[in-house]
């Protein structure tokens, strides 16, 4: 694997041209990756972050809440794509 440094990270992130949803638990096992989140926000206008109150394994303990967030995110961008396709 080739390590990324400095400007190469930013250039790689700018090439990601799809929406990104980052779901974070409020009671996560690890510290919030603040620098990574800032870079993603800076490089991707369609980066969205949602914090859900719960432990690390939200997808198992808060299934409905996580599913709701993912479904809302997908519908937002599917609808936008469909509207663009009509033009």
N, C-alpha and C positions, 0 to 999 in steps of 0.2 A: 504494500500500500504506500502511495506517495504522500508524505505529510504536506499539509498546506500551511502557509505562513502569511501573515499580514495581508497584503493586497490580493494575493491569490485566493484567499478565503472569500473576500468580498466579491471578486470576479466570479468565483464558482457559485456563490449564493445568488448573484444577479442573474445567472443563467436559469435559475429555477423560475419558470414562468407559469406555475400553477398555484392556485390558492393553497394556503397552509393553515390548518387548525391545530393549535397546540393546547392540549387540555392538561392542566396542572392540578394536582391535589394540594389542598391547603396544609395537609399533614404529611407531606412528602418525606421520604427517607433521606433525601439528599437536598443540599441547598439549591435554591432557585438559580438556574443558569442565566443570570441577569445579562451578562455580556453577549451570550449567544442570542438571547431574545432581542436585545437591542439591534444586533446585526441583522437578524431576520426582519425586524420591523423596518429597518433602514433600506434593505435590499429588495423587499417584496411588498408592494402596496396591498396585496391580498393576504397578508399574514394576520391571523386573528388568534387571540389567546383568551382562554376562558379558565378561570379558577373555580374549582368545585370543592366545597367543603367536605373533606373526607380523607381517608388514608391513601397510601400509595396505590393500591390495587382498585382504583375507582371502577374500572371496567367490570369488576366482579362484585363490589360492594354497593355500587350506585348505578346499576345497569340502566335504569330508566332515565336518570339524569344525563349520563354520558350519551346514551342513544339519542335523547332529545337534542343535545348539542350537536352531535354529528349530523343528524337528520336535518336540522335547521341550516347548518352550514352547507350541506350538499344541495339542498333545495335553493338556497340563495344563489349559488353559482350555476346550477342547472337552469334555473329560470333566466338568469342573465345571459347564458349561452343561447338559449332558445330565442330570446328577444333579439339578440345580435344576428342570429341566423335568418330571422325574418326580414332583416334590412336588406 
